């Protein structure tokens, strides 16, 4: 459980969830060995309360390892602990972001697929539990488009990828590429492309963990910018894996990973959609030439209706129109991320705030149980 400054009101329920998941797994598999650890980056992140997290976590009976030398952001934090405790070879690593509370059956459900030695990781979805907040609710609908609609399809083509949290990874998988990549803020996606030729990723449908969505629009856009920036960085550094004839990726994997890499270019598309009518009003220059309104609609309407029908057939009961709008209004974050990567500007890992003004703003599990 990596953390870089989250308070115990956020981290505490996650630690307790991990303890419950460990207890349930050991109840069914008493011969197993399961260790719970918090990877504490609060000290290197400059959080003055890092020692409080350390003491509280230890009071809960969980190991806490605090880094004194930073580097590599979240991936570096995890790798530091992994090698300190010797989690290599046959070990399995379950990773949870600080706010992602696993269900008691998480390990029972996710460890079963590893009976197949070809399985390198098992990924589960991300759900938000603070959907009483409007922004978190809209973000949850957007997440549902990815996790409830797209991920199962990608996995069916053996193009699943690690999403950074609520995931179990075979340690030898990371050993095979040296370590978890630390040159991208989406290190999990970068690792997946490198691992895909030799290992199979499994996507497990269902709710096995719940976290906290962005509390306001500013943090939502910051989150979207980070994901877009990381994905563009992966495209910049791993494009040869996607297009080179000697790459060992299958055709389906090339297509699916390429679609994931280029998705955030939609920020420029949406910017054009917004600017086009404004330009027409100001300059009288139309966006489409050579066709009258009737001709345009004859070509556009069938495409539009077919596309929308296919979308609603796939997303019905899983997401709503809010997910589409949330993606559309993210265009400034997407476009800014692309320009950052194209210009070669350095970027740092940023954490999406889970609180407002230092106080909990949602009803979390066992809220107020952590006086530390």
VOFINU-933549 format. One record per residue (C-alpha): residue number from 1; residue in three letters; y, x, z negated. Coordinates in steps of 0.5 Angstrom, whole numbers. Example, Ala and Ser with C-alpha at 12.3 -4.5 7.8 and 13.67 -1.06 7.14 Angstrom:
% residues 2
num;residu;v;u;w
1;ALA;-9;25;-16 $
2;SER;-2;27;-14 $
% end
This chain:
% residues 372
num;residu;v;u;w
1;UNK;0;0;0 $
2;UNK;6;4;2 $
3;UNK;13;3;-1 $
4;UNK;19;6;0 $
5;UNK;24;2;-5 $
6;UNK;21;-5;-6 $
7;UNK;22;-7;-13 $
8;UNK;16;-10;-17 $
9;UNK;18;-17;-15 $
10;UNK;16;-15;-8 $
11;UNK;10;-10;-9 $
12;UNK;7;-13;-15 $
13;UNK;4;-19;-12 $
14;UNK;1;-15;-7 $
15;UNK;-2;-10;-12 $
16;UNK;-5;-16;-15 $
17;UNK;-8;-19;-9 $
18;UNK;-11;-12;-7 $
19;UNK;-14;-12;-14 $
20;UNK;-17;-19;-13 $
21;UNK;-19;-17;-6 $
22;UNK;-23;-11;-9 $
23;UNK;-26;-15;-15 $
24;UNK;-29;-20;-10 $
25;UNK;-32;-15;-5 $
26;UNK;-35;-11;-11 $
27;UNK;-38;-18;-14 $
28;UNK;-42;-19;-7 $
29;UNK;-43;-11;-6 $
30;UNK;-43;-8;-13 $
31;UNK;-46;-1;-10 $
32;UNK;-39;0;-6 $
33;UNK;-33;4;-8 $
34;UNK;-26;1;-7 $
35;UNK;-20;4;-9 $
36;UNK;-13;1;-9 $
37;UNK;-7;6;-8 $
38;UNK;0;5;-8 $
39;UNK;4;10;-3 $
40;UNK;10;11;-6 $
41;UNK;16;14;-2 $
42;UNK;22;11;-7 $
43;UNK;23;18;-9 $
44;UNK;24;21;-2 $
45;UNK;28;15;0 $
46;UNK;33;16;-5 $
47;UNK;31;10;-9 $
48;UNK;33;11;-17 $
49;UNK;28;6;-19 $
50;UNK;22;10;-16 $
51;UNK;19;12;-23 $
52;UNK;19;5;-25 $
53;UNK;15;3;-19 $
54;UNK;10;8;-21 $
55;UNK;10;6;-28 $
56;UNK;9;-1;-27 $
57;UNK;3;0;-22 $
58;UNK;0;5;-26 $
59;UNK;0;-1;-32 $
60;UNK;-4;-5;-27 $
61;UNK;-9;0;-27 $
62;UNK;-8;2;-20 $
63;UNK;-7;9;-17 $
64;UNK;0;11;-15 $
65;UNK;2;17;-11 $
66;UNK;9;19;-10 $
67;UNK;11;24;-5 $
68;UNK;16;29;-7 $
69;UNK;17;32;0 $
70;UNK;19;27;6 $
71;UNK;17;27;13 $
72;UNK;14;22;18 $
73;UNK;16;16;15 $
74;UNK;11;10;13 $
75;UNK;6;14;17 $
76;UNK;7;21;14 $
77;UNK;7;17;7 $
78;UNK;0;14;9 $
79;UNK;-3;21;12 $
80;UNK;0;25;5 $
81;UNK;-4;20;1 $
82;UNK;-10;20;6 $
83;UNK;-11;27;5 $
84;UNK;-10;28;-2 $
85;UNK;-15;23;-4 $
86;UNK;-20;25;2 $
87;UNK;-20;19;5 $
88;UNK;-23;22;12 $
89;UNK;-30;21;15 $
90;UNK;-34;15;13 $
91;UNK;-28;12;9 $
92;UNK;-25;5;11 $
93;UNK;-17;5;10 $
94;UNK;-14;-2;9 $
95;UNK;-7;-2;10 $
96;UNK;-2;-7;7 $
97;UNK;6;-7;7 $
98;UNK;9;-8;1 $
99;UNK;10;-15;1 $
100;UNK;4;-17;5 $
101;UNK;-1;-20;-1 $
102;UNK;-8;-20;1 $
103;UNK;-13;-26;0 $
104;UNK;-19;-25;-5 $
105;UNK;-23;-25;1 $
106;UNK;-20;-20;6 $
107;UNK;-25;-14;5 $
108;UNK;-31;-19;5 $
109;UNK;-28;-22;12 $
110;UNK;-25;-15;15 $
111;UNK;-31;-10;13 $
112;UNK;-37;-14;16 $
113;UNK;-35;-12;24 $
114;UNK;-36;-5;22 $
115;UNK;-43;-5;22 $
116;UNK;-42;-4;29 $
117;UNK;-41;4;30 $
118;UNK;-36;3;36 $
119;UNK;-31;-1;32 $
120;UNK;-25;3;30 $
121;UNK;-21;-2;27 $
122;UNK;-20;-9;25 $
123;UNK;-13;-13;25 $
124;UNK;-11;-19;22 $
125;UNK;-5;-23;23 $
126;UNK;2;-23;19 $
127;UNK;4;-30;16 $
128;UNK;10;-31;12 $
129;UNK;10;-35;6 $
130;UNK;18;-35;5 $
131;UNK;19;-40;10 $
132;UNK;23;-45;6 $
133;UNK;29;-40;9 $
134;UNK;31;-42;16 $
135;UNK;31;-35;19 $
136;UNK;24;-33;16 $
137;UNK;21;-40;19 $
138;UNK;24;-38;26 $
139;UNK;21;-31;25 $
140;UNK;15;-34;23 $
141;UNK;14;-39;29 $
142;UNK;16;-33;34 $
143;UNK;10;-29;30 $
144;UNK;6;-34;31 $
145;UNK;6;-33;39 $
146;UNK;4;-26;38 $
147;UNK;-2;-27;33 $
148;UNK;-4;-34;34 $
149;UNK;-4;-34;42 $
150;UNK;-4;-27;45 $
151;UNK;-8;-23;40 $
152;UNK;-14;-26;41 $
153;UNK;-13;-26;49 $
154;UNK;-12;-18;48 $
155;UNK;-18;-17;44 $
156;UNK;-22;-20;49 $
157;UNK;-20;-15;54 $
158;UNK;-21;-10;49 $
159;UNK;-14;-8;49 $
160;UNK;-13;-10;41 $
161;UNK;-8;-6;38 $
162;UNK;-6;-4;30 $
163;UNK;0;-7;28 $
164;UNK;1;-3;22 $
165;UNK;-1;-8;16 $
166;UNK;-7;-13;14 $
167;UNK;-11;-8;18 $
168;UNK;-17;-4;16 $
169;UNK;-18;3;20 $
170;UNK;-24;7;20 $
171;UNK;-22;14;17 $
172;UNK;-26;18;23 $
173;UNK;-22;14;28 $
174;UNK;-15;18;25 $
175;UNK;-19;24;24 $
176;UNK;-21;24;32 $
177;UNK;-13;24;34 $
178;UNK;-11;29;28 $
179;UNK;-7;24;24 $
180;UNK;-3;18;25 $
181;UNK;2;19;30 $
182;UNK;9;20;26 $
183;UNK;14;21;32 $
184;UNK;15;13;33 $
185;UNK;17;8;29 $
186;UNK;11;4;31 $
187;UNK;6;9;30 $
188;UNK;0;4;30 $
189;UNK;1;2;37 $
190;UNK;2;9;39 $
191;UNK;-5;11;36 $
192;UNK;-8;5;39 $
193;UNK;-7;7;46 $
194;UNK;-10;14;44 $
195;UNK;-16;11;41 $
196;UNK;-17;5;46 $
197;UNK;-22;9;51 $
198;UNK;-27;11;45 $
199;UNK;-26;6;40 $
200;UNK;-26;-2;40 $
201;UNK;-21;-6;36 $
202;UNK;-23;-13;33 $
203;UNK;-18;-18;32 $
204;UNK;-20;-23;27 $
205;UNK;-17;-30;27 $
206;UNK;-15;-33;21 $
207;UNK;-10;-32;15 $
208;UNK;-12;-26;10 $
209;UNK;-5;-24;8 $
210;UNK;2;-27;7 $
211;UNK;8;-23;7 $
212;UNK;16;-24;7 $
213;UNK;20;-26;13 $
214;UNK;27;-23;14 $
215;UNK;32;-27;9 $
216;UNK;38;-27;14 $
217;UNK;40;-26;21 $
218;UNK;42;-19;20 $
219;UNK;35;-17;18 $
220;UNK;32;-21;23 $
221;UNK;35;-17;28 $
222;UNK;34;-11;25 $
223;UNK;27;-12;25 $
224;UNK;27;-14;32 $
225;UNK;31;-8;34 $
226;UNK;26;-3;30 $
227;UNK;20;-6;34 $
228;UNK;23;-6;40 $
229;UNK;25;1;39 $
230;UNK;19;4;37 $
231;UNK;15;0;43 $
232;UNK;20;3;48 $
233;UNK;19;10;45 $
234;UNK;11;9;46 $
235;UNK;13;8;53 $
236;UNK;17;14;54 $
237;UNK;12;18;51 $
238;UNK;5;15;53 $
239;UNK;7;13;60 $
240;UNK;2;17;63 $
241;UNK;-4;14;59 $
242;UNK;-2;8;62 $
243;UNK;-1;10;70 $
244;UNK;-5;16;71 $
245;UNK;-11;16;75 $
246;UNK;-15;20;70 $
247;UNK;-13;16;64 $
248;UNK;-20;14;61 $
249;UNK;-16;7;59 $
250;UNK;-20;1;63 $
251;UNK;-15;-3;68 $
252;UNK;-15;-9;63 $
253;UNK;-13;-4;58 $
254;UNK;-7;-1;62 $
255;UNK;-5;-8;64 $
256;UNK;-5;-11;57 $
257;UNK;-1;-4;54 $
258;UNK;4;-4;59 $
259;UNK;6;-11;58 $
260;UNK;6;-10;51 $
261;UNK;11;-4;52 $
262;UNK;15;-7;57 $
263;UNK;16;-14;54 $
264;UNK;22;-12;50 $
265;UNK;26;-11;57 $
266;UNK;27;-18;57 $
267;UNK;33;-17;53 $
268;UNK;36;-15;59 $
269;UNK;34;-21;63 $
270;UNK;36;-26;57 $
271;UNK;43;-22;58 $
272;UNK;43;-24;65 $
273;UNK;42;-31;64 $
274;UNK;48;-31;59 $
275;UNK;53;-27;63 $
276;UNK;51;-31;70 $
277;UNK;55;-37;69 $
278;UNK;60;-34;65 $
279;UNK;61;-29;72 $
280;UNK;61;-35;76 $
281;UNK;66;-39;72 $
282;UNK;71;-33;72 $
283;UNK;70;-30;79 $
284;UNK;67;-36;83 $
285;UNK;61;-31;85 $
286;UNK;54;-35;85 $
287;UNK;48;-32;82 $
288;UNK;44;-35;88 $
289;UNK;46;-35;95 $
290;UNK;43;-38;102 $
291;UNK;41;-44;98 $
292;UNK;44;-51;96 $
293;UNK;42;-54;90 $
294;UNK;36;-58;93 $
295;UNK;33;-52;96 $
296;UNK;34;-48;90 $
297;UNK;31;-54;85 $
298;UNK;25;-55;90 $
299;UNK;23;-48;89 $
300;UNK;25;-47;82 $
301;UNK;22;-54;79 $
302;UNK;15;-53;80 $
303;UNK;15;-46;78 $
304;UNK;18;-48;71 $
305;UNK;14;-54;70 $
306;UNK;8;-50;71 $
307;UNK;10;-44;67 $
308;UNK;12;-49;61 $
309;UNK;6;-53;62 $
310;UNK;1;-47;61 $
311;UNK;5;-45;55 $
312;UNK;5;-51;51 $
313;UNK;-2;-52;53 $
314;UNK;-4;-45;50 $
315;UNK;1;-45;44 $
316;UNK;0;-53;42 $
317;UNK;-1;-53;34 $
318;UNK;0;-46;34 $
319;UNK;8;-45;35 $
320;UNK;14;-49;36 $
321;UNK;20;-49;41 $
322;UNK;23;-45;35 $
323;UNK;19;-39;37 $
324;UNK;22;-39;44 $
325;UNK;29;-39;42 $
326;UNK;28;-34;36 $
327;UNK;26;-29;42 $
328;UNK;32;-31;46 $
329;UNK;37;-30;41 $
330;UNK;34;-23;40 $
331;UNK;37;-20;46 $
332;UNK;42;-16;43 $
333;UNK;37;-12;39 $
334;UNK;32;-11;45 $
335;UNK;38;-9;49 $
336;UNK;41;-4;44 $
337;UNK;34;-1;43 $
338;UNK;33;0;50 $
339;UNK;39;4;51 $
340;UNK;38;8;44 $
341;UNK;31;11;47 $
342;UNK;34;12;54 $
343;UNK;40;16;51 $
344;UNK;35;20;47 $
345;UNK;39;18;41 $
346;UNK;35;20;34 $
347;UNK;33;14;31 $
348;UNK;30;13;24 $
349;UNK;25;8;20 $
350;UNK;29;2;17 $
351;UNK;26;-3;12 $
352;UNK;27;-10;13 $
353;UNK;30;-13;7 $
354;UNK;26;-18;3 $
355;UNK;31;-20;-2 $
356;UNK;39;-22;-2 $
357;UNK;43;-19;-7 $
358;UNK;38;-15;-11 $
359;UNK;35;-22;-13 $
360;UNK;29;-26;-11 $
361;UNK;30;-31;-6 $
362;UNK;24;-35;-5 $
363;UNK;18;-37;-10 $
364;UNK;13;-32;-9 $
365;UNK;6;-31;-13 $
366;UNK;7;-30;-20 $
367;UNK;14;-29;-20 $
368;UNK;17;-26;-26 $
369;UNK;11;-23;-28 $
370;UNK;13;-16;-27 $
371;UNK;18;-14;-32 $
372;UNK;19;-7;-30 $
% end
